[in-house]
Amino acid sequence: MLKLILAVVVRDLRLALRRRADIVSALFFFIIVVSLFPLGVGPEPALLRQLAPGVLWVAALLATMLSLPRLFADDYRDGTLEQLALAPQPLGLIVLGKVLAHWLVSGLPLALLAPVLGLQFDLANDDALWVLTGSLLLGTPALSGIGAIGAALTLGVRGGGVLLSLLVLPLYIPVLIFGAGAVDAALTGLGAQAHLSLLAALTLCGVFFAPWPTAAALRIALE
Amino acid sequence: MLQRCENRYAAFTLNSRLYAMCNFSWILCMLEVTGLECVRGERRLFAGVGFRLGGGELLSLQGRNGSGKTSLLRMLCGLSPAAAGEIRWRGETIGKLGEDYRRELCYLGHHNAIKEELTPLENLLASARLADEALDEGCALDALERLGLAGRADLACRYLSQGQRRRVALSRLCHERRALWVLDEPYVALDPAAIELVAGLIGAHLQRGGLAVLTTHQPVEISAAAACVRELRLG
C-alpha cells in the first residue's frame, strides 16, 4: 500500500520537476498578490498587521486553486487515468498519492515562502510569523484534498476552471477561518493552539476522506 | 455398511466429476458475454451482443466507425457500465470480481497512456510500478529494444513521433503475462515491420493460453493462432 502511494508520489514529483513553469507561476502569483496589498493599502504598520492573516491565507487559497485543474486533466487527456483506474489497487490510494504530491509542489512551497512575505506586514516582532507558517503547513494539505474532489468532478467539463473555483472555494471557508484565526490569535496574544488543533483535525479528515469521493468522481468522468 | 460406502463413493465421484466439468468449462470459456447492450445518448449502438472466449482464443471486433467497438472494449474492462447484459470472467461477473479481475486484465486504449515529459524507460517502469508488476530496468530496456527504440530510451517522449509513441505503449506487451489483453486499434500509426512484431507478441500470448480481444481495420495475420481467431461484427 505504502509502496503504491510512494510510486505515485515519485512519478508526480518527477513530472512536476520536468514542468517547473507550473509550480513557479503559482508561487509568483502568491508572491505578487501578497505584495500588492501593502502597496495598495499604504505603509501603516498597525493596519497591515491586522490585514496580514486574511491576505496571506486568501492568497494561498487562490494560488492552490491555480494548480488544481491540472491535477487530473493531464492524466485524463493522455489516457494514463484509464490505466490508473484499471490498476489492481484501490483508486482511492492512487488519488491519495496524487494529493500528497500536489501538496508537496503547491502547498509546501507556499508555507515556506510565507515567513518572508509576512515581513512586509510587520509580523516580525512576535511569534505570529511562525504561527503563520505552521498554520499554512497544517492547513494546505486539506486544501489539496478538498480541491481534488472538485478537480475530479469538473474533469472534462468545458470551462471547468471557473466551475472548479465556484465549487471548491466555498468548501475552503473553514480552513480559511481557522488558518487566519490562528495568526490573528497569535497577534492579539491569545494563543493559537485551539485554532491550530482544529486546523490539524480538518486536514486529517480532508486527506483521509477526500480520496474516496474523488475516486468515485473519476470513475464517473471516465465512463 | 458396504452399500453406504458405495453410495458415498458414487456421490463423491459424481461430485468430483461435476466439479471437474465446471472447471473444464471455465478453462474452455474464461470470458463470457451475454446480451450486452450499449446506449450512447439517445442512440442504441448495439444490443444482444454475446460471445464466449477461452484460453488461446482471439476475438477480432469488426465494424464501421461509430459502431461501438471502443465502447464494447471499455465495457469489457469495466470502465463503462453496460446498459444491459452481463460480462463474466471465470464464471463470476466482473463487477463482483473488481480488483481480482483487473489483476488479470491488460488494456491498451486509443490513448497511449505515456507521459510526454518522461523518457520511454521511465514511462515503462512507472506504469509497471503503478500496475503492481515487478519489472526491472533490464527487462524494460529489452522490451524497448525489441520494439526498435534502442537508442531512444533516454529521450523524452515529447520528441518521439506518433508511431514511436505507440511503440512505447506497446512495449508493455513484451513482458505482459496477464490472461486477458484488450487492445483498441493496436496497429494504428505503426509501420508494417512494427505491425508484424505486435502480431507476433499477440500470437505468443495466445500460445501461452492467454485471451485477446482487439479491434482493427487492418487485416493482420496472427500466424501462431490462426485457427483460434474469431470475428464479431458490430452494427
Boltz contact constraints between the chains, C-beta under 6 A:
constraints:
  - contact:
      token1: [A, 7]
      token2: [B, 129]
      max_distance: 6.0
  - contact:
      token1: [A, 7]
      token2: [B, 130]
      max_distance: 6.0
  - contact:
      token1: [A, 11]
      token2: [B, 126]
      max_distance: 6.0
  - contact:
      token1: [A, 15]
      token2: [B, 117]
      max_distance: 6.0
  - contact:
      token1: [A, 18]
      token2: [B, 117]
      max_distance: 6.0
  - contact:
      token1: [A, 19]
      token2: [B, 117]
      max_distance: 6.0
  - contact:
      token1: [A, 78]
      token2: [B, 111]
      max_distance: 6.0
  - contact:
      token1: [A, 79]
      token2: [B, 109]
      max_distance: 6.0
  - contact:
      token1: [A, 79]
      token2: [B, 111]
      max_distance: 6.0
  - contact:
      token1: [A, 79]
      token2: [B, 113]
      max_distance: 6.0
  - contact:
      token1: [A, 80]
      token2: [B, 113]
      max_distance: 6.0
  - contact:
      token1: [A, 82]
      token2: [B, 109]
      max_distance: 6.0
  - contact:
      token1: [A, 83]
      token2: [B, 113]
      max_distance: 6.0
  - contact:
      token1: [A, 86]
      token2: [B, 77]
      max_distance: 6.0
  - contact:
      token1: [A, 86]
      token2: [B, 102]
      max_distance: 6.0
  - contact:
      token1: [A, 86]
      token2: [B, 107]
      max_distance: 6.0
  - contact:
      token1: [A, 87]
      token2: [B, 130]
      max_distance: 6.0
  - contact:
      token1: [A, 87]
      token2: [B, 131]
      max_distance: 6.0
  - contact:
      token1: [A, 88]
      token2: [B, 99]
      max_distance: 6.0
  - contact:
      token1: [A, 88]
      token2: [B, 102]
      max_distance: 6.0
  - contact:
      token1: [A, 88]
      token2: [B, 103]
      max_distance: 6.0
  - contact:
      token1: [A, 88]
      token2: [B, 132]
      max_distance: 6.0
  - contact:
      token1: [A, 222]
      token2: [B, 79]
      max_distance: 6.0
  - contact:
      token1: [A, 223]
      token2: [B, 80]
      max_distance: 6.0
